[in-house]
Amino acid sequence: MRNIAEHRGVLLAALSLHQDIRIDLPADAEADISIVQLLLATRVSARASGKRVALKHEPAGALRDVLERGGFLAADETEFWTTRTLSQ
């Protein structure tokens, strides 16, 4: 994603302001491995701060394709990608 730095800033700001955040990714959003890395880093940062993060919807479209090709869905022991429950 060309504007990954902007998205990073938005997520960091949300984490600084809120205890729990839900990330809303549209099904038609562009996606590559950088968005997966950003989402996982956001989750790690949230956990380190005692906060919680979740996706608002299960991944669809290009994001789901990236997750499937990268093996992230099969290796998701915490169900971060497939549940909307806030997790640490």
For each residue, the residues with C-beta under 8 A, 3 or more apart:
1: 4 7 30 31 32 34 35
2:
3: 6 7
4: 1 7 8 34 35 38
5: 8 9
6: 3 9 10
7: 1 3 4 10 11 35 38
8: 4 5 11 12 38
9: 5 6 12 13
10: 6 7 13 14
11: 7 8 14 15 21 23 38 42
12: 8 9 15 16 45
13: 9 10 16 17
14: 10 11 17 18 21
15: 11 12 18 21 42 45 46 49 51 53
16: 12 13
17: 13 14
18: 14 15 21 51
19: 51 52
20: 51 52 53 54 86
21: 11 14 15 18 46 51 52 53 54
22: 53 54 55 56 84 86
23: 11 39 42 53 54 55 56
24: 55 56 57
25: 29 31 35 55 56 57 59 63
26: 29
27: 57 60 61
28: 61 62
29: 25 26 35 61 62 63
30: 1 62
31: 1 25 35 36 61 62 63 65 66
32: 1 35 36 62 66
33: 36 37 66 70
34: 1 4 37 38
35: 1 4 7 25 29 31 32 38 39 63 66
36: 31 32 33 39 40 63 66 67 70 72
37: 33 34 40 41
38: 4 7 8 11 34 35 41 42
39: 23 35 36 42 43 55
40: 36 37 43 44
41: 37 38 44 45
42: 11 15 23 38 39 45 46 53
43: 39 40 46 47 53 80 87
44: 40 41 47 48
45: 12 15 41 42 48 49
46: 15 21 42 43 49 51 52 53 88
47: 43 44 50 51 88
48: 44 45
49: 15 45 46
50: 47 88
51: 15 18 19 20 21 46 47 88
52: 19 20 21 46 86 87 88
53: 15 20 21 22 23 42 43 46 86 87
54: 20 21 22 23 80 83 84 85 86 87
55: 22 23 24 25 39 58 59 80 81 84
56: 22 23 24 25 84
57: 24 25 27 60 84
58: 55 64 81 82 83 84
59: 25 55 63 64 67 81
60: 27 57 63 64
61: 27 28 29 31 64 65
62: 28 29 30 31 32 65 66
63: 25 29 31 35 36 59 60 66 67
64: 58 59 60 61 67 68 73
65: 31 61 62 68 69
66: 31 32 33 35 36 62 63 69 70 72
67: 36 59 63 64 70 72 73 81
68: 64 65 71 72 73
69: 65 66
70: 33 36 66 67
71: 68 74 75
72: 36 66 67 68 75 76 81
73: 64 67 68 76 81 82
74: 71
75: 71 72
76: 72 73 79 80 81 82
77:
78: 87
79: 76 82 83 85 87
80: 43 54 55 76 83 87
81: 55 58 59 67 72 73 76
82: 58 73 76 79
83: 54 58 79 80 87
84: 22 54 55 56 57 58
85: 54 79
86: 20 22 52 53 54
87: 43 52 53 54 78 79 80 83
88: 46 47 50 51 52
